[in-house]
Amino acid sequence: MKTVWLNTLAWIAAILAAMTLAVATPTESSVMGRLPSLMVTRFDQQAMPLQAGLSADRTLALIGFDRSHRADIESWIKGLCLTRSDAIPWVRMPVLNDPGDAAGRQAIEERLRTRYANDPTRASVMPVITDRAAFSRAAGLSSTDKAYAVVINRHGEVLARVEGEYNPEKAQTLRATLEDVNPLYGF
């Protein structure tokens, strides 16, 4: 009689453990990361939530944290021919440390407007002024020491990411994610 109850309890424990693990399993967005909910000001002085600035269901975000990352970002723009074609929706996202006051943020925005005044990619620039380290952690990026090419959806979820300069293998990974449409998730 004891063995029957022990076997039954063992099965119930196994079922409960399986259900607990199923619920506790991380979602794709918690593993890959999610852009933080922030307000950004585009060059046309329009303030909007970061995700609202995305023009498509899936967007390529070229994220840089430092001036030294410009060359890597430019390599992605040239490598994917982003300025010659509208096939890939994209944004350039410089992430800059928040100085903590409105005057400091305004000075940063003015420097960026001056830097990109005659740049043909000006409309794609979406500056993010926040804590760089916190942004990097939330987005699932390994550090602020590198530039990243990231595919995000309209909810700010990171669907794919690569780091560093352009290369065809990395580009293929991103293209596959940009073109993948999953009817279960609606994108």
N, C-alpha and C positions, 0 to 999 in steps of 0.2 A: 504494500500500500504506500509506503514511504517513497519508493522509487517512482511511482506514478505521479505523485505530487511534486517530487523533485524535478522530474522531467518536464512537467507542466510549468513549473516556476522558471526553469531554465529557458524554456521557449518564450515565455512572457518577457523575461529579462532580455533575451536576444532581440525580440521584436521592439521593445522599448528603446534599447540601445540603437537599433537601426533607425527608428523614427527620430530619435534625438540627433543622430548624426546627419540625417536628411535635412532637418531644420537648421542645424548649426553650420551646414556647408556654406561657405562664402559664395556670394553672387559674383558674376563676371565683373560688375562695376566695382565691387569692393576689392577684387583682386587686381584689376587693371588700373583702377583709380577713377576719379571724377573731378572735373574742374570745380573749384570752390564757387559758391554763389557770391558773386561780386558785381558791383556796378562799375562799368567802364565808360570812359568818355572818348568817343571817336573824334577824328579831326574836324568833323563838321559841328562840334560842340554838343552833339546829341549824347546824353547820358542814358545808358540802358543796362539791363542785366547782361552779364557776359554771354549766357547761352542765347539770349534774344538776338545777339549780333551775328549769329550763325545763319548763313543764307540757305543751307540745304540740310537734308536729313543726316548726311554724313559730310563732314568738312575736314580738310587737312589743315591742321594748325602747326605752323612753324614757330616753335617756342625757343626764345633765347633769353638768357639771364644776364649777359654781359656783352660789352662791345666786341670782345674777342670771338663771339659766336656769330657775328655778321657774315663771315666768310662761309661758314657751314650753312647758314640760312640761304645765302645767295646761291650756293651750290645746288640746293634743292629747287630753288626757283628756276635756275637755268637747266638743271638736269631733267626736270619734269615739264619744261617749256610752259610754265604757268602764266607768263606774260603774253604768250602768243595764242593761248587757247582758253576757252571757258569750260573745257571738259571736266576739270577738277575744281570744285569749290574749295577755296583756301583763304586763310588769314595768316598774316604775320603777327605774332604775339610777343612783343618784347615785355618781359616781366621785370619791373623795376621796384626797388625797395621804397616803401611808403615813408616819406620824411616825417609824417605825423601831424602835419598841419596843412590847411588849404593853400596857403601861399607857396609852400614847398611843392605840393602836387601841381599847382598851376605853373610853376617854373619848369618842372619836368615836362609837362604837356607842351609848353611853349618851345622848349628845346627840341622836342620830337617833331613838332609842326615845322620848325625851321629846317631840321635835318631832312625831312621828307618833302619839303616844299615843291621840288621839281621832279620828284621820283614818280615814275609811271605806276608804281605799285602802291602809291599813297592810299588809295581807297581800301586796300586790303589790310592796312595796319590797324591793329586793335590793341593799343597799349593797356597793360594791366599794372596798376600801381598798388602793391600789396607787400606783404612779407614774403620774400622769395622762397625761403625755406618751407614755410607753411604751404605755399602754392605747390611746390615740388612734391611734398609729402602727400597732399590731397590728390594730386594728379597721378600719383604712383610713379613718379620719376625718381631715378636713383640719386640724383644730386643736382645742384645748380651749376656744376662745373662744365656741363656739356650743353650743346643745343639738341633739340629734339624735333622730330617730325611725328606728329600724333594725329590719328584719326579719331574724331569725337562726333557724337551724335547731338541732337538738339537738346538733350537732357544733360549734356556736359559729361557723359560717360566716355571714358577712354576705351576705344575698341581695338586699337593697335598703336604701337609706338616703336620707334627706332631712334637711336642716338647718333650724333656725329654728322659727318658730311654725307652728301649724296653718294650712293652707289646703286647700280641696277638691281642687285638682289634685294636690298632694303626697299627700293622703290616698288618692286614686284609685290612684296608683302603688303605694303600700304595700298597699292592699287587693288589687290584682291579684296581687302577689307572695304575700300571705298565702293567697289562694285557689288559687294555681297548684299543682297536684300533678303532679310529674314522675315517672312510673313507673320511669324509668331510675335515679333517685337514691333512690327509696323514701320520698319525702316529699311 
